[in-house]
Amino acid sequence: MTLQEKIQDAINVECTYADKNGSSRLSVCDHYNWDRDLWAYRYDIVDAIRNRGYSVSMSVRWGVTDIEISKQIQLS
């Protein structure tokens, strides 16, 4: 599996989960026990998810970046 396929799979999994449950969270960190590829491309991941029409927010705590993904709803 290439790096691009790996990242695309992670994006697809999170978006599918958000569609099913309303929201999802992807946590990434630059630590040897974490997936450093997801960490290195976290901003590209956020951009790709936003381009699909999801609401995305990021927060950092203790070196871990949480990416919150929410399915957009139409409010009047």
NUTI-544213 format. One record per residue: residue in one letter; x, y, z of N, C-alpha, C, CB in turn. Coordinates in steps of 0.1 Angstrom, whole numbers, padded with zeros to 4 digits, always signed. Glycine has a CB too. Example, Ala and Ser with C-alpha at 12.3 -4.5 7.8 and 13.67 -1.06 7.14 Angstrom:
<pts>
A+0132-0057+0078+0123-0045+0078+0132-0033+0078+0113-0045+0090
S+0128-0022+0071+0137-0011+0071+0129+0000+0079+0141-0006+0057
</pts>
This chain:
<pts>
M+0009-0012+0000+0000+0000+0000+0009+0012+0000-0010+0000+0012
T+0006+0022-0009+0014+0034-0010+0010+0043+0002+0012+0041-0023
L+0018+0053+0004+0014+0064+0014+0001+0071+0010+0026+0074+0015
Q-0001+0074-0002-0013+0081-0006-0025+0072-0004-0012+0085-0021
E-0024+0059-0007-0035+0050-0004-0038+0049+0010-0032+0036-0010
K-0028+0048+0018-0029+0047+0033-0036+0059+0039-0015+0046+0040
I-0032+0071+0034-0039+0083+0039-0053+0084+0034-0031+0096+0035
Q-0055+0081+0021-0069+0081+0016-0078+0071+0023-0068+0077+0001
D-0073+0060+0027-0081+0050+0034-0085+0056+0048-0073+0037+0036
A-0075+0062+0055-0078+0068+0068-0089+0079+0066-0066+0075+0074
I-0088+0087+0056-0099+0097+0053-0112+0091+0050-0095+0106+0041
N-0112+0080+0042-0125+0074+0039-0131+0067+0051-0123+0063+0029
V-0123+0061+0060-0128+0055+0072-0135+0066+0081-0117+0048+0080
E-0128+0077+0083-0133+0087+0092-0146+0094+0086-0123+0098+0094
C-0146+0096+0073-0158+0102+0067-0170+0093+0067-0155+0106+0053
T-0167+0080+0065-0178+0070+0066-0184+0069+0080-0173+0056+0061
Y-0175+0069+0090-0180+0069+0104-0188+0082+0107-0168+0068+0113
A-0183+0093+0102-0190+0106+0105-0204+0106+0098-0182+0118+0100
D-0205+0100+0086-0218+0099+0079-0228+0090+0087-0216+0093+0065
K-0222+0079+0093-0231+0070+0100-0235+0075+0114-0223+0057+0102
N-0225+0082+0121-0228+0086+0135-0229+0101+0137-0217+0080+0143
G-0227+0109+0127-0228+0123+0129-0215+0130+0131-0237+0126+0140
S-0205+0123+0137-0192+0129+0139-0181+0118+0141-0192+0138+0151
S-0169+0122+0140-0158+0113+0141-0146+0121+0146-0154+0105+0128
R-0136+0114+0152-0124+0120+0157-0112+0112+0153-0124+0122+0172
L-0102+0119+0147-0090+0113+0143-0079+0119+0152-0086+0114+0128
S-0072+0111+0159-0061+0117+0168-0048+0113+0162-0062+0112+0182
V-0039+0123+0161-0025+0120+0155-0015+0126+0164-0024+0126+0141
C-0003+0120+0164+0008+0125+0173+0022+0121+0166+0007+0119+0187
D+0032+0129+0169+0045+0127+0164+0053+0119+0175+0052+0140+0160
H+0050+0107+0176+0056+0098+0186+0058+0084+0180+0047+0098+0200
Y+0068+0077+0185+0071+0064+0179+0059+0054+0180+0083+0059+0185
N+0050+0055+0189+0039+0046+0190+0027+0050+0182+0035+0044+0204
W+0028+0061+0175+0017+0066+0167+0021+0066+0152+0013+0081+0171
D+0011+0067+0143+0014+0067+0129+0019+0081+0125+0001+0064+0121
R+0032+0082+0122+0038+0094+0119+0034+0099+0105+0053+0093+0120
D+0030+0090+0096+0025+0095+0083+0013+0103+0084+0023+0083+0074
L+0003+0099+0093-0009+0107+0095-0005+0120+0101-0019+0099+0104
W+0004+0120+0110+0009+0133+0117+0015+0142+0106+0019+0130+0128
A+0024+0137+0098+0030+0145+0088+0021+0152+0078+0041+0137+0081
Y+0010+0145+0075+0001+0150+0065-0013+0154+0071-0002+0139+0055
R-0013+0158+0084-0025+0161+0091-0032+0173+0084-0022+0165+0105
Y-0025+0183+0079-0031+0195+0073-0037+0191+0060-0021+0206+0072
D-0031+0182+0052-0036+0178+0040-0049+0169+0042-0026+0169+0032
I-0049+0161+0053-0060+0153+0056-0072+0162+0059-0057+0144+0068
V-0070+0173+0067-0080+0182+0071-0086+0189+0058-0075+0193+0081
D-0077+0193+0050-0081+0200+0037-0090+0191+0029-0069+0205+0029
A-0086+0178+0027-0093+0168+0019-0107+0166+0025-0085+0155+0018
I-0108+0165+0039-0121+0163+0045-0130+0175+0043-0119+0159+0060
R-0124+0187+0045-0132+0199+0043-0137+0200+0028-0124+0211+0046
N-0129+0196+0019-0133+0196+0005-0144+0186+0002-0121+0193-0004
R-0146+0177+0011-0158+0167+0009-0170+0173+0015-0154+0154+0016
G-0169+0185+0022-0181+0191+0027-0184+0189+0042-0193+0187+0020
Y-0174+0184+0049-0175+0182+0064-0170+0194+0071-0168+0169+0068
S-0175+0196+0083-0170+0206+0092-0159+0200+0100-0181+0211+0102
V-0147+0207+0101-0136+0201+0107-0130+0211+0117-0125+0197+0096
S-0126+0207+0129-0119+0215+0138-0107+0207+0144-0128+0220+0150
M-0097+0214+0148-0085+0208+0153-0082+0214+0167-0073+0209+0144
S-0077+0205+0176-0072+0210+0189-0060+0202+0192-0084+0209+0200
V-0051+0208+0201-0039+0201+0205-0039+0201+0220-0027+0208+0199
R-0036+0189+0225-0034+0188+0240-0024+0177+0242-0048+0184+0247
W-0014+0180+0250-0003+0171+0254+0004+0166+0242-0008+0160+0263
G+0005+0173+0231+0012+0169+0219+0004+0161+0209+0024+0161+0223
V-0009+0158+0213-0018+0150+0205-0027+0160+0198-0025+0139+0213
T-0028+0159+0185-0037+0167+0177-0050+0159+0174-0031+0172+0163
D-0061+0164+0179-0074+0158+0177-0081+0165+0165-0083+0158+0189
I-0085+0158+0155-0092+0163+0144-0107+0159+0145-0086+0158+0130
E-0116+0168+0148-0130+0165+0149-0137+0167+0136-0136+0175+0160
I-0144+0157+0131-0151+0158+0118-0166+0156+0121-0146+0146+0109
S-0173+0166+0116-0188+0166+0117-0195+0166+0104-0193+0177+0126
K-0205+0159+0102-0213+0159+0090-0221+0173+0090-0223+0147+0089
Q-0220+0180+0079-0227+0193+0079-0242+0191+0078-0222+0201+0067
I-0249+0199+0084-0264+0199+0083-0268+0213+0079-0270+0196+0097
Q-0280+0213+0073-0286+0225+0067-0295+0231+0078-0293+0223+0054
L-0292+0243+0083-0301+0249+0092-0307+0261+0085-0293+0254+0105
S-0320+0264+0089-0327+0275+0083-0329+0286+0092-0340+0271+0076
</pts>
